Structures are given as C-alpha cells and as structure tokens.
Amino acid sequence: MKEISKLIDYRPEIKVVDATLRDGGLVNDFYFPNGFAKALYDANVKAGVDYMEFGYKATKDMFDVSKFGPSKFSDDDYIRSIVGENNTNLKIAVMADVGRTNFREDIHPKAESPVDLIRVATYLHQIPGAIEMIEDAHKKGYETSCNIMAISTAQDGDIRAALDMIGKSSVDVIYIVDSYGSIYPEQMARIADLYGEFGAKYGKKIGIHAHNNQQLAFANTIEACGDGVDFLDATYAEMGRGAGNCAMELLLGFLKNPKYNIYPVLDFIEKQMRPLKDSGVRWGYDIQYLLTGLFNQHPRTAIAFTKEGRKDYTEYFKEITSQE
C-alpha cells in the first residue's frame, strides 16, 4: 500500500507533458482551427505545464504535405510562429518516429531550433535505430526521450533487453507506453518497478503515456506517478488517437504541486475543445475501443469502425475475435 504522503504531497521532479497537438492530431490529420495552437500554448503556460509537444517530425519524402496540418511535420518556423522566442518556463517537444523521420536533415541543431526535447518513438524491433536517433539528437544539444510502443504485447525478457540497451544510451527519459490501452493499474505498478529498476541503474528518468480504451489512462498515470514515474503525458479533454489519453484536467486536478493551475485548462476546453468536438471531430472512449483494449489489439480496426459510423458492436466483437 502506498504511503498517504504520496497522495497529499508532491514531488518537484514531476513533469507534465501536453500531447494534445501530436496525439490529438491523429484524429483530424492535424488540421486544427486557426488560433488553436496559440491558444493551447498560452493555456499551457498559464497552467504551469512543463512541456508542450507540437507534433511529429515526419519526413516529407514519405508523407504528402498537402494532406496534413503543420503539426505532422513541426517545422521550426511553424513552431516559432506560435511561440516566438518562448521566453517562458514551458519547454517545446516534438516526436520522431523511427523510420518515418529524416532526422539528420529535419532535426536541426538545438541552437537553431525552438525545440527542447526530441521524443523518439520506437517498437522493440527498432531499438538500434532509436538509439541512433537518440545519439544524433543528444549531439545536437537536445533533451531526449525514448517511447517504447506496444509493450503490452511484448515478452518480459525482450523489454528487459531493450531497457538495458536504451539505458546505456544518452537518453534522458524512458517512457512506458500503453499503446493499446490494455494495461491495468496492478500491471502498471509492476511495469513501473521494472522500468524504475533500469532507470536507477543508468540514471534515467521514467515517463508514462497512457491510452484510455478501458477508461484507465488516468488511473494508470497516477499509479505510475505514485510508483516514482516523473514524466506524465496528458491531453486536453483526453483528445488523442482512438479512445484518447489521460485527461489534462484530471491530472492537474490530482497533482498537488501549487505551480499547476487547472483554471486555464478548463477555459481552453470551454473555448476550444468543446467547439472542436461539436464540429464533428471524434475521439474518446467507446465500445469498439474497449474491445481492442480488452483483447490487446491495435485500435486500427476500431478507428475504421468509428469512421464507418457502425454501431453493431456484437458483430465487431465476432470480427476481432475470429480465429480464422
């Protein structure tokens, strides 16, 4: 049982990371209304959020620029158009997927960029490529994290091997990522201990990025927080791929550090997130996402189910549990 002090006190080491533009952008191809990104940036500054993730560093050789909004590519000039010189305590982050980022050319030296943190996203079989990207970003002067995706499908021994390899790199933060929203808090406690073991061994911080397929993103995030995980991802009104993520308003309501202020978050949700959802942009918990979470599957079939406007949950259940 956790000590009561973990619930009524705060650790100054905790950092809150807003992933609304990046994970939320997966819902609408990164097409946000005019003024949305600037209003989000202002809300994060006022709320005391520590990092704001502006989107992906996707290579334009692979993705058609005309089919996505600017946060798909997160060019330095675009970020500067929102943050200016960013003379605030808020740090700027971007995500770079292994195999989908021309990191040598598109990630410029830190001295030339408004970005502070490069978040390298990888699957287990891509770890050598992730380490190459981490070392490149580190040499260019950035903070770095490694987000190991889909760990709910991985063997314990494989995760340990990956953590040992990443721990030996220059990375600053290693992330637990519940990509499919399949992990329960009891499991998260054990996973946090495992990651914490390697974090302590190699002097790395640990982070968590949770999805809400089983309405456990917030529960898993605060479970990990109580187990010593310091970097906590969240999105406004839980906007994110499929079932969404840990809600920023829930997380800041839970954290006891007086530097965090929930009021600007509520104001942004009222003025920006509700109109966005009312316009027809869809995200958040629903039965189809529950089912992919229950069966530890990628939500791509649930996303297609949603886009098609289907409501035949029992037929969908049979489709995703078919043994053929």
N, C-alpha and C positions, 0 to 999 in steps of 0.2 A: 504494500500500500504506500502511495506517495505521501510525503510529508505535507502537512497542511500549509507550511510556508511556501510550497511551490504553487499554491493556488492564490495566496493573498499577497505575495511579494513578487518582485520582478528581477530578472537577470538583465543587466545593462548590455550583455553580449548579444541579446536577441536583435535580429534584423528582419524587418518586414519588407517583402518584395512584391510590388504590384505587377501582375502579369496580364492585366486587362487587355491592353492593345495587342499583345502577342497571342495568348491563348484565346482570348475573345475574338481576335481577328480570324481565327479558323472557322468561325461561324458565318461570317459575312464577307469572306475573301478580302478582309482588311479594308473594306470600304466603310469608313465611319463618317458621320456628318461633319460638315465644316465647323471648326471650332472645338470639336470633341476632344482631340488630343491635347490642345492647350488647356481646356477646362480640366481635364484629367490631371495634367501636370500641376496646375495650380492647386487642385484639391489634394494631391499627394503632398505637396509642400506644406500646405496648411495642416494636414492631418498628421504630419510627422513621419510619414512613410520613409523608409531608408533607401530603397531602390525602386526605380520605375523601369520596367522592361518595355522598350519601344517596339519590339517586333523581332523578326528574323533577319539574318544576313544571308538571304537566299541568292544564289548565283543567277544572274540574268541570262546566262547561257542555257539554263535548264528551265526557267520559268518565264512566261510571257509577261512583260511589264504591263501590257495593256489589259491584262485580266485580273490584276490585283491592285489593292490600295498600297500606299507607300510603306506601310509597316511590314509588308512582306520582305522588303529589301533594306529598310532602315539606313538609307544613305546618310552620311554625316551631315550633308547640307540640309536634308529634311529635318533631322533632329535639331539642328541649330535653329531652324525656322520656328521651332516650338519653344526651345529652352534658352535661346540666346547664348550668353556666356555661362548660364546656370550658376549664378552666384548664390547658391542655396546649399543646404545640407543634404539635399536629395541627390543620390548618385544615379547615373544612367546605365542601363544594361541592354544588351541585345543577345539573342540566341543564335548560335551557329550549329546547324545540323551536320554531322559527319557525312560526307559525300554529296551534300547539297549546298555547300558554301565554298566559294573561291577565296579561301581565307588569306592566301598570300597576297592577293591583289585588292580585295574588297575590304579587308580589315587593315586600316592604315595605322601607323604608329600612334600611340596614345597622345603624344604631343600635338598631333594634327587632328585629333578627334574629340568630340564631346562625350564619348562613351567612356565609362569607368570599368565596367565588368563585362567580360565575354563569357556567356554560358554555353558550354559545349554539350550538345545533346547527342547521345550515342546509345546503340544497342550493344549487348555484350560482345557480339562477334566483331564489333568495330572498334574495340578498345585501343588497338595500336594506332588507328587513325585519329582517335580522340586525343591521345597523348601527344601526337604530332601537332595537332591544332592548339592544345593547351600550351605546349612549349613555345610555339610561334607567338601566341598572344602574350605570354609571360615576357618573352624577349622584347616585345613591342611596348611593354610597360603597363599592361592591363592586370587588374584582378581577374581571376578565372574561377569558374566552377565547372564540374562535370556532372551532368544529369544522366544517370543510367536509367534508361526507359524499360518498361515492361518487366520489372523484376519479379512480379507475381508469377511469371511463367518460367522463372529460372531455377536451376538447382542451387542449393546452398553452396556447394563446392565451387561452382562457377562464379557465384557472386563473391566469394572469398578471394578467389584468384584475381578477379577484376579489381577488387578493392586494394589488393596488395600491389598490383601494377600501377593503379592510379595514385595510390598513396606515395609511391616513390617518385611521382612526377612533381612539377612545380605548382600543381593546382592548389587553390586556397580553400575551396568548399566542395564537398562531395554530396550529391543530392540523392535522397530516397525519392523515387518517382513511382507512384501508384497509377500507372497509365490507364489501367482498365477499371479502376475504382473497385477492385476486388478484395482489398486487404481490410481486415477487421482490426479494431484497436488492440486486441490481445496479441495479434500477429505483429502489429506495428511496434509494440513495445519490444518484442524480440528483435525485430529488424533494426530498430534504433540502437539497441545494445550492440548488435553486430557491427553496424557502421561506426558506432562510437568507439568500439574496440580498435578499429583501424585508424579512426581519426586521432585517437590518443597516441597510437603507435607512431604515426607520421606527422603529428602536429597540424591536422586539418580540421576545419570546421565542418559540421554536417548540416544539411538542409533538407526540407521536405516539400514536395509538390504533389498534392492530392487531387483526385477526381471524385465526383460526387454521385457516381452511379447508384450506390446504395445509401445515399444521404449520410455518408460517413466522412466526407472530406474535412469538415470542421473537427469532428471527433478525433480523426487520425492526426490532424495537425496539432491539436492541443495535447494529445497523448505523446506525440513525438517531442513537443516543447517541454513537457514535464520530464521527459527522459533525457534532456540535455541537448536536443537539436536546436540550433541557434537561428538558422535562416528559414523563414516561414513564408511560403508563397500564398498569395490570395488574389482574388479579383473582385471588382465591384459588382454587387448583385450576382455573384458567383458566375459571371459570364465566362464561358470557355467552351472548348470543343465538347459536343455532345451534352452530357449531363452537367458540365461546368466544373468549377473548382471550389476550394474553400472560400467562403464569402468574406470579403474585407470587413464588412460591417460586423460580422460575428467575431472575427479575430481581434479587431481593435476593441470591441466591447469586452473581450476576455482578458486581454493583456493589461497589466496593472501599471506599466510604465507611464507616468504622467506626461511624457513627451507626446504620446499618441492622443489624437483628438478625433472622436467619431463624428462630430457635427459636420465638418466639411465633406465627409463621406456620404452622409445622409442627404446633404444638399446636392451633391453631384448625382446621386441615384435619382432624386426627385426631378432634377432638371435635365438630365442626360440619359440615364439608363432606362427609366420608365418610358419616355417617348421613343427610345430605340426599340424597346420590346413591343410597344404599341404599334410601331410601324410595320411589324411583321417579322422582325429578326427573332429566330427561335433558338433557345438554349435552355438547359436546366433539366432537372430530374423528370423522368417519365418512365413508364413501364418497360419500354424497349431497352432503355439504358440500364435499368435494374437487371434485366435478364442477361445482358452481356457482362455486367459486373458479377452476377451470381455464377456464371459459367466461365469466368476468367477469359473473356474473349475481347479482341479489339472491337471498338464500337462502330466500325465502318458499316456493318450491316444495319445497325440501329440508326445511324445517321441517314442511310438510304431509306429506311422505313419511315423516318420522320419527313424527309423531303418529298416522299410519295404521298404523304397525308394518310398513311394507313392507320387503322385502329384495331386490326384483327390480331390482338396480342396472342391468342391461343395458337393461331396458325404460325405466327412468327416464332413462338416457343418451339413448335414442332420443327420448323426450318433450322433453327440454330442448334437443336439437339439431335438432329438426324445423324445416324451412324453411317450413312451411305457415303 
